[in-house]
Amino acid sequence: MPVSRRHVLTVVLCLLTVLAVPARAATPMTWSSVSTGSGDATCAIRSDGTLWCWGHNFGGMLGDGTDVHRGAPVRVGDARNWASVSPGTTHTCATRTDGSLWCWGSHTYGQLGLGDAGTSTPRPARVGTATIWASVSTSSQASCAIRTDRSLWCWGSNANHMLGDGTGTDRWSPTRIGTQTWAAVDLGASHTCGIRTDRTLWCWGFGLRGELGIGPNQRSRTVPVQVGTAATWTALATTQDHTCAVDTGHALWCWGGNEAGRLGDGTVVDRDVPVRAGAGTSWASVAAGMNHTCAVTTDGRTRCWGENDNGELGDGTTVSSSGPVTVNADLTTRTVVAGLRYSCALTTAGRLWCWGDNLGGLLGDGTFVPSTSMPSAVRVGDGTDWADVAVGERHTCAVRTSGSLWCWGGNAHGQLGDGRMVPRATPAPVGGTWRSVAAGNGTTCAVRAGATLWCWGDVPTDGPALRPRRVGDRAGWTGVTVGGSHACAVRTDGTLRCWGDNTYGQIADGLSRGDLPLTRVRTGLATTWVEVTAADRHTCGRDTAGKVWCWGEDFLGQRGDGAATTAGGPVGLAGVVSLDAGYVRSCAVDTDHRLWCWGGGVTPLFAAPRPITADRDWADIAVSSSVDCGIRTDASLWCWGGNNAGQLGDGTATDRDEPVRSGRASWRTVAPGGSHTCGIRTDRSLWCWGDNAVGQLGRALTVRRAVPVP
């Protein structure tokens, strides 16, 4: 039967009415507790009693039945009555409101408490049948829990005596520790501390850095030993090798290792007895990370101190501090927890915020991009006159059309050429007029306008140089390349010279295997060169006929010639117009615009050149230790390989084994490095993306402040 137009119109009007109604905003989920334990995973209990975990999933410790790292919370089981939780390094334990105890993850050392017949499991497994468990704490390979009668029980690895039972024997099931009663317990990497019901503080286990708090030369205790004589302790936190605790007067005390000032006493000196931290402030609770500490004041403010390389102090910088800095003045915090290099705060409103290292999805916001990284291209300055760019492991250098040379980023070896060893977050001029530049791990080499060759930083053969140092006394150089510990350059007459380490024959075969001075390369190879590229332990060159030759190490087929000696030979490609070599592989583009690669690393192991794609539209190729990037004939940029810091430029931190487009712009040239990439667009503007931990992207380093966990 035909449908009337009236009915159709009615349906349409109804649909339009539905679509016109504003969608109701989702109510943010609230949380009741959170724990980061001793590793790189976080677990939290929502207000409805469900348990959720995220971050690293080693050993199946997230409890979702897999070993896949998670960048957003995943639910653990179906239960809705979880009471407390503690993730360790490869396992997690939790209690339910019915008093039962559950553990999951690795059981290699008995840390799940399932007995010697138990096995590792990626889902919650009940520990015994008792229903009298009140709280639990875990570390890398051990666990401790307090029962409702306040007795203390521990199990797992006892290699560092951190179980406190007077032995060094691993325990595969919960074992009672003494006969005393306990209010709290916390496990560090190799020591344990607890507060008894009489408010005395006790520690045991390994204490090389003073983390036991019982004075000098007290490296190990097999049973609990009292810290001081006070009976006024209310809260504590242990970690890698330092400990902190709060007393009834709301004073905070810390002891142990003190790198970056993580004890909060204004120094970087290790302490083997408690010292006052954050004096003048009233503290309610404390959390300890690997090299940083966070605490909550009695008025609900979160403050952190110590190392800040990954933004773990939450102030939007990477500047470490030996004294407390405020995380976010707008947050009123109920409790704070600290992972190895990140932290999370639970507010009085039940919202959860995290900050710091995000490698592996630690912040729980659904991303995997490190807080110091920028996974999409950011512009370096506002100039449109860039001619050449080179990217090292952690630094960048670029030449303008005027011939001025600029460098920025890491400077531990003096590779910026400014006479110092201090990193720079913005481009600084090197001085002089230059034609081209090349960069290695801690080395920079460049050709000046007068065709002279210069290097600085960790210079092969010559050692460190904080400013440009001339290589040889002749002019006539056209280009230079820097490898792992050697360098090569082409002269105007087409001859090739290399210098530095020759252990693997990466300079030339038949020569000594130590450091070599400027040496002509001509043993059995081509004699007229137009391009050369130096990788870690091998070298490739292109001759005037477009033929490719490689020599040096061939452990993973990176020479691509199948030769049995380090002398190498022709790769088997002709008509090559672009060539580059990375850590253990090499790639080339031929006159038919096909892209070929060989060796190992980003691509599968190829002992001879193979096309990466079937496409015939490639124009240029650039290779680094973990990333390959190519420019197509339409000037689009495509990258593939490792992407842990967003160095592929696709806005994610997802590794790619096939080319993925990096943005929508048009490009002239690209240069990938260790964990960041830079390129010059067709308008000659310069852009960089990826890791910016030492300012290698050319802009002042900023990190994300606290982000909400959905």
N, C-alpha and C positions, 0 to 999 in steps of 0.2 A: 504494500500500500504506500503511495507517495506521501512523503512528509510535507506538511503544510509549512508555508513561509512563516506563519504566525508562531509555530512551535520553534522554528529555527531562530527567529528574532528573540523569542523569550529566553532561549538558551544563551544566546550571545549577550543579551542584557544582563543575565545573571552572572555570566563569566566576568563581564566588565565590572559589575558591582563588587565581585569578590576581589578582583585585581586592584580595585581602587581603595580597598580597605588597607590602611597601613599595617605592615607586619609588626607583631608585638616583639619588642626586643627581648632576647633571651636573658633570663635572670642569671647573673653570674653564680657559679657554684661556689659554695663556701666550704672551707676546710677546718678541721678540728685539731689536727696535729701534723707534723712534718719531721722527717729525719733524713740526713744525708750520709750517715754512717761514716765509714773510713775510706770509701772509694769514690768512684765517679758515677754514682747512681743516687737518685732521690726517690723516696716513697712517702706518700702522704695519705691520711685518712680523711675522707670527706664527712660532712655533717650528717650524711645518711648512713654512715658506718661502712661504706665501701672503701676498698683499698686500691690505690693507684700508684704505679711506679714508672719512671722514665730515666733515660740516660744510657750508660753502658750496660750491656747485658751479658757480661762474661759469665760462663757457667750456667746461664739461664736464671740469673739472680733477679730479674724483673718479674718472674713468676707467671709469664703469659704463655708458657709452653714453647718458647723459641729462644734463640740466642741472638736475636736481631736487636741492634741498638735502636732506641726509640727517642724521637725528639719531642714527643708529646705524651702525656699520661696515658697508660694502658691499664685496664682494670685487671686486678689479680683475683681470679676465681669469681664465685657468685655470692660469697658470704657478705652479709651486711652488718656484721657485729664485731668488726676489728677494733681493738683497744689501743695497741701500741705497735710500733714497727721499727726495725733497725737494719738497714742494708749495710753489708760489709764491702769486701772487694770482689768476691765471686759468689757470695751467698747472702741470703736475707732471712731474718727470723721475725716473727710477730706473734702477739698474743691477741686472743679474742675476749669479748666481755664475759664469756662463760668460763674463763680461766684456763682455757686450753692453749697450748704452745705449738706453733707451726714454723717449719723452716723449709727452704728450697734453694736450689743452686748447686754449687760444688760440695761434695762430701769427701774430698780427697784425704783430708786429715781428721775426719769425724766431726767437722764443724756444724753439721746439721743435727747432730745428737741422735741419729737414727740407729745407733749400734753398729758393730763391725760388720753386720750383714746388710746394712743399708747401702744405698747407692745414690749417686747424684741424681737430682730431679729438677726439671724446669717449672714444676708446679708445686704448690704448698703440700707438704707432707706433715702429718701430725707427729709430734715428739712425745712418745709415751701416751698414757691415758689420763694423767693427772689433770685436774681442773683447778689448780691452786697457783697458777703463774700470774704474777703482777706486772712485770716489766722485763725487757730483754735488751742486750747490747751486743753488737758483733764487731769483729775486726777483719783482718785479711783472712785468717784461717782459724779463728776461735770465736766462741760465743759464751756469754754469761747471762744468767737470768736470776731474778729475785722472786721468791714465792710469796704468797700472801702471809705466811708466818714470818717473813723477812729473812729467811735463810737464803744463802747465796750458793748458786750452782754454776759450774763452768764445764766446758767440753771443747774438743777440737785439738789443734796443735799446741804443744806445750814446750816447743823448742826453746823459747825465750823465758820459760817459767811463768808466763803470763796467766796461767790458770790458777796459780797460787796454792796448789795442793802439796807443795813441798817436794815435788818430783819434777822430772823432765819428760814424763811419759804422756803421750797423746791419749786423750780420752774420747771414746766414741759415743758415750752416753753421758747425760748430765751427772756430774760428780759434786757432792757437797764440799764447800770450802770452809773448814773450821766449824765452829758452833755458834759464832756471833750472829747478831742480827744487823741487817743492812737497810739503808734508806735509798741508796742510789749506787750504781756502778757504771763505769764507762771504759771501753777498751780502746787503746791506741794501736799503733802498728806493732809494737813489741813490749808494751807495758800496760798495766791495768791499774785503775784507781777507783776507790769507792768511799762513800760516806756511810758510816754506821749510824744506827738509830740514836746513839748518844752524841751525834754530830762531830765525832772525830773523823779525821781524814787519813786514809791508808792507801799505799801504793805498793806494787810488786811487779816483777818481771825484769826486763832489760833496761838499763838507764845510763847509757854511755854519755849522753849530753846533759845529765842532771835532771832528766824528766821525772825521776822518782821523788825529787824534792827533799832528800834526806842527807844532803851534804856531799862533800867531795869524795872521790874514789869509792863511790857506792854504785858499782856498775850492774849488779844483779841481785835480786832477792827472790827466793823461791816461795816465800809466804808473805802475806801482808805485813808491812812495817809502817808505823805511824809517821805522818808528816807533821813535825812540830809537836806541840802539846795542847794546842787549842781545841776546844770542843764547841766550835761556833760555825761550822761549815754548813751551807745550805744548797750549793749547786757546784757542779764541776764539769770539765770537758777535757778529754785527752785526744791526742792526735799522733802524727808521725813521731815527733820527739820533743814535744812540749806539752805542758799541762797548765790549766788555769782553774781557779775556784773562787767562789763568792762566799763571804762570811755573813753572819747575822747582822753586822753593822753596815752591810751593803758595800763593803770594800772589796775590790777585785785584786787577786794575787795570781802571778804566773811564774813559771820556772821551766828550765830546759833550754833547748836550742833557741837562738835569738837572731837568726838571719833576718835582715830587713826590718829589725825592730819589732818582731811579732809578739814579744813579751809585753810591749807597751810601757816600758819603763824609761823610754827616751834614749836607750842605748842599743847597741847590737852585740852586747856581751852575754855569753851563755851564763845561766844562773843555776846552781845546784840546790838552792833553797828558795822558797817563795819570796818574790819581791812585789812591791805595790805597783799595780798597773792602772793607768788612768786616774791618778790621784786627784782628789777634789770632786769626783763624780760619784753619784750614788747608783750602784749597779744592782740589777735584779737577776740576770742570768748571763751565761757566756757560752760561746761555741768556738772551737778551734779547728782551723784548716791546716794544710800542710805547712805553709809559710805565712799565714795570716790568722788573725783572731777577730772575732766580732762579739759584741755584747749589747745587751739591752739595758737602758737606764730605768730607774724606777718610775720615770714619767713616760716610758714607752718609746724612747728614741733609740734608733739603731746606730751604733758607731763601730767602725772597723779600723784596724791598723796592721802594719806589716807589709808584705810583698804585694805589689799591685800591677804586675806585668800583664795580667789578663783582666784588669778591671775588677778584681775581687773585693776591693774596698768600697765599690759602689758609688764613687764620687765623680764618675765620668772621665777619669784620667787614668794614666798608667804610672803615676808617681807614687812610689812607696812612702810609707810614713811610720815612724816609730812611736807616734802618738795617735790617739783616736781622731778619726774624721767622720763626719755625719754622712750617712747613706742617703737619706731622703727625709727632709724635715717634715714632709706632708704625711708620712706614714707613722701611725701609732702602732707599735709592735707588741705582740703578745710574747713571741719567742723567735729566736734566730738560730739557724743551724749553718754549719760550714762544711763544704766538701773540700777536696784537695785544693782546687783553685777557683772555687765559686762559693756563693752563699745564697741562702733563701731566708725570707722573713715572713712569718705569719702574723697578720694584723689582727687587732681586736675586733675588726669587722668580719674576720674569717676569710679574707683574701690572702692569696699567696703570691709573693714577688721574689724573683731570683735575679742574680747579677754575677758577672765574672765570666770565666771560661765556658764556652758553649760547644767545645769540640765533643762530638758524640751526642749532641742534643741535651746537654746538662741543664739548660735553663727551662726546658719544658714548654717553650712557646711554639713548638712545631718546626723549628729551624735547626740546622746543624752548623751554621756559619759562626766561626769564632768571633768573639766580641771585638777583637782588634782588626778584623778583616772587613773589606768592602767587596762584595761579590759582583757588583756592577761597576762599570767604568766611572771614575771620577777624574775631572780635568786637572791638569797640572798647570797652574797659572792661567793667564788669559791670552797668551801669545799664539800667533798663527804663523810662526817662522821656524818651526822645528824641522831639522833635516835628517837627524840620525839619533837612534836611541839604543842603549845597551843595558841589559838587566843581569845582575849577578845574583848570588844566592840571597843576599839581603840588602843590596844597594842598587841604585840606578844612576846612569849618566846619560846625558843627551847633548847633542851639538845643534846650535841654531844656524840658520842660513848665513848669519854674519860671521860664523866661525868660532863664536864663543862656546866654551864647554862648561856644563853645569853638572854637579853631582849631589846626591842626597841619599839618606837612609843609613844603614849600618856602617860603622867606621872603626870596627875593632882592630883592623889591620892597617888603618890609614888609607883605605881604598878611595876615600873621597878627595884625597890630594890637597887638603887644606892645612896640612901640618899638624893636625890634631888626631885624636883617636876617640872623638865624641860624635855620636850619631847626629844627623841633621834631618829635620822633618820637612824642610823646604829647600829648593834648589839653591846651591851656592856656587859661585864662579870659581873655576880652577885657575884661570888666567891664561893668556896667550890666544892664538888663533889656530883652530884645529879643523881637520877634514873629516875624520871618522873616529869612533871609539868602540872598544870591546871590553866586556866585563866577565870576571870569573867569580869563584867563591869569595875571595878577599882581595882580588887583584883587579886593577884597571890598566889597560894599555890603550894608546891612541896615537894617531898619525897627525903631526902638525901640518900647517899650511905649507911649510917648506919641505915637506915629505920626509922629515926626521921622525924617528920612532922613540916613544917614551912610555914608561910603565911606572906604577906606584902601588903601594899596598904591600901585599905579600908577593914580591917580585920573584919569579922563577930564577934560580941560581944566585941572584944577588941579595936575597933576603929582604927585610922590611924597608920600605921607603915611604915617608909621610908626605912627600911632595914628588911631583914628576921627576923621574930619573931617566936620562937618555940611554937607549939601548944601542950599542955600537957607535961608531963615529962617522958613519956614512949616511947620506940622504938617499932619496930614490925609493921610498916605501909607498905602496899603494893601499895596503890594508893589513889588519892584524886580527888574530883570534886568540882567546885565552882558554886553556883547558884546565884539568884538575890541578896539575902542578907543572905544566909546560905551556909554552906559547909558540905560535908560528906567525910568520908575516911574509907577504909577497912583495917582490921588488918590481920596479918598472920594466926591467928586462925579462920578467916572467920567471925568474928564479925564486926558489922557496927556501927560507931559513927558519929553523926551529931552535929552541933552547929550553933548558930546564931538565926535569926528570926523564930518564930514558929507560927506566926499569923494565917496561913492557915493549920497548922498541917503538914508542909513540913518536919519537923524533926521527929515528932511522935505524934500520937493522945493521948489524955488523959493527956497531959502535959500542963503547963501554956503557954499562947499565946504570951508572950513577948520573949526577947532574952534569949537563953539558953546556958549554957556552954557545953562542950563536953559531949554528951549524947548517951548512947547505944540505938540502935533502935531494938526492939524485940517484940513490942506489937502486937500480932496476926499475925506476918509475919514470913518469913523464918528466920532461925537462922544461916545459913552458907552462906556467900556471896562471890562472885568472882568479881562482878563489880557493881558500883553504878554511877548514873548520876544525877546531881542536875540541875533543870531548874529554872525559875524565882520564882514560888511559889509551885512547886511540885517536887517530887523526885521519881526516879525509880531505882530498883535494880534487879540484876540477881543472882539467887542462884546456888548452885553446880549442881542442876538437870536441869539447863537451863530454869527454870521457871522465868517469869518476874512478879514483884510486883511493884505497884505504890501507892503513898499516897500524901496527901496535897490537894491543890485546884483542883477542877474538873469543873470549870465554863464552859469550852468548851470541856469537855470530855477528858482532857489530861491524866487522870489516866487510862482510858480505861477499867475500871472494873465494871462500873455501880453501884458501892456501894454508899449508901446514906450518909456515914460519911467520914470524912477526913482520917480515919484509912486506907482505901484502902484495896486492896486484890489482888489476882492473876489476871493478865490481860487476861489469857486464851490462852497464847502462850506457847508452849513447845519446847525444843531443840533450844533455842536462843543462838547464838554465838556472836552477836554484838548488842549493845543497846546504845541509846543516847536520850536525852531529850532536847528540845529547849524551847522557851518562853511559848507556850501554847500547845505543842504537844510532842509526843514521837514516836520513830521509832525503829524497831528491824529487824535483819536478822536471819533466822532460819537455821537449818542444811540442809534443802532442798534448800538453797540459795534464798528463797523468801524474799521480802522486805515488811514489814508491818508498817503502821503508824496509829496513832489515835490522836484525839484532833482537834484543829483548827490551823489557820495560813496559811502556804504555801499550804497545801492540804485542801479540803473541810472538813467540820465538821464531824468527825467520833467519836462516843461515844465508839466504840469498834474497835479493830484492823482490818484493811482492807489492802489487797495487793495494792501497788502503781502501779505496772505493773504486767503483766502476766508472765514476764520473771523469770526464775529460775537460775540466774547466778550472784547474788549479794554476795559479800564477806564481806563488811563493810559498816557502815552508820555513818554519823556525822550530827548533827542538831544544828542550831543556832536560833536566834530570827527571821530571815527573809529568811534563806537559808538552804536547805538540800543538802548534797553531799553524794554520794555513790561510792564505788569502786567495780567494777565487778570482776569476777573470772579471766578475762583476764588482770587484772590490769589497765583497762581503768577507767577514772574518769568522773562521770556524776553529774551535779548539776541542781537544779531547785528552783524557788522562786523569791524573789525580786532581781533586777539587776540594780538598779539606779546608782550604782557606778562601775558596771562591775564586781561585786563579784562572778558571776557565771563562769567567766573565758572563755567565748565563744567569746570574742572580741567585744561584743555589750553591750548596756545598756537596753536591752529588757527583761522585766520580762518573766519568763517561768513557766507554770503550769504543764509541763511534763519534765522529765529528758532530758538534752541536754549535749552533750559531751564537756568537757573542755580540749581543746587541743588534741594532739595525743600521748602524752607520757604515760609511765607506772608508776603507783604510789604504794607506800607502805602504806601511811596514809594521811588523809586530815583533816583540822580543819577550818570550817567556823566561822566567827565572826559576828559583827553587820553589817559592810559594806565592809569587806575584808576577804579574804580566803587565807590560806597557806597550803602547802602540801609537803611531802617528796617523791621524786621519788624512783624508785627501785635501782638507783645508789647512793642513799642517798644524793643527792643534794636537797637543800631547795628552794622552789619557792613560791612567793606570788602574789596576784592580787587583784584589787578593789581599794577602797579609800586609798589615801596616804597623806591625809591632814596633819597628824602629824607624818609622816614618818613610819607608821606601816607596810609598805611593806619592810622595811629594807634597804632602799636606800634614799639618799638625795632627798628631794622633789623638783621636777621641774614641771612647768606647761607649757602648750602650749602658745606660743606667739600669736600674731595676726594671724588669719586664714582668707583666702579670702572667701567671700560669692559669690557663683556662679551666 
